[in-house]
Amino acid sequence: MRITVDSTVCEAHGQCGVVDMDLFPLDDDGYSAVGPDAEVPAGEEDTALLGIAACPVRALRVL
């Protein structure tokens, strides 16, 4: 599973990072630092889906 963030949509709410800072790192300003194409480690798929669902502006998605 791969995830991505649309940096033009992210508003730095940080809710993804609350779910898991390793899967959803934030930059110094609180914006998602996931990047355009991040691999989710095996066994972390459910957590990744929770982090994606936590985004209030839907900036994250599965590739």
Secondary structure as the mmCIF struct_conf table of DSSP 4:
data_model
#
loop_
_struct_conf.conf_type_id
_struct_conf.id
_struct_conf.beg_label_comp_id
_struct_conf.beg_label_asym_id
_struct_conf.beg_label_seq_id
_struct_conf.end_label_comp_id
_struct_conf.end_label_asym_id
_struct_conf.end_label_seq_id
STRN STRN1 ARG A 2 VAL A 5
TURN_TY1_P TURN_TY1_P1 SER A 7 VAL A 9
HELX_RH_AL_P HELX_RH_AL_P1 GLN A 15 VAL A 19
TURN_TY1_P TURN_TY1_P2 MET A 21 LEU A 23
BEND BEND1 PHE A 24 PHE A 24
STRN STRN2 LEU A 26 LEU A 26
TURN_TY1_P TURN_TY1_P3 ASP A 28 ASP A 29
BEND BEND2 GLY A 30 GLY A 30
STRN STRN3 SER A 32 SER A 32
BEND BEND3 PRO A 36 PRO A 36
STRN STRN4 ALA A 38 GLU A 39
HELX_LH_PP_P HELX_LH_PP_P1 VAL A 40 PRO A 41
TURN_TY1_P TURN_TY1_P4 ALA A 42 GLY A 43
HELX_RH_AL_P HELX_RH_AL_P2 GLU A 45 ALA A 54
TURN_TY1_P TURN_TY1_P5 PRO A 56 VAL A 57
STRN STRN5 LEU A 60 VAL A 62
#
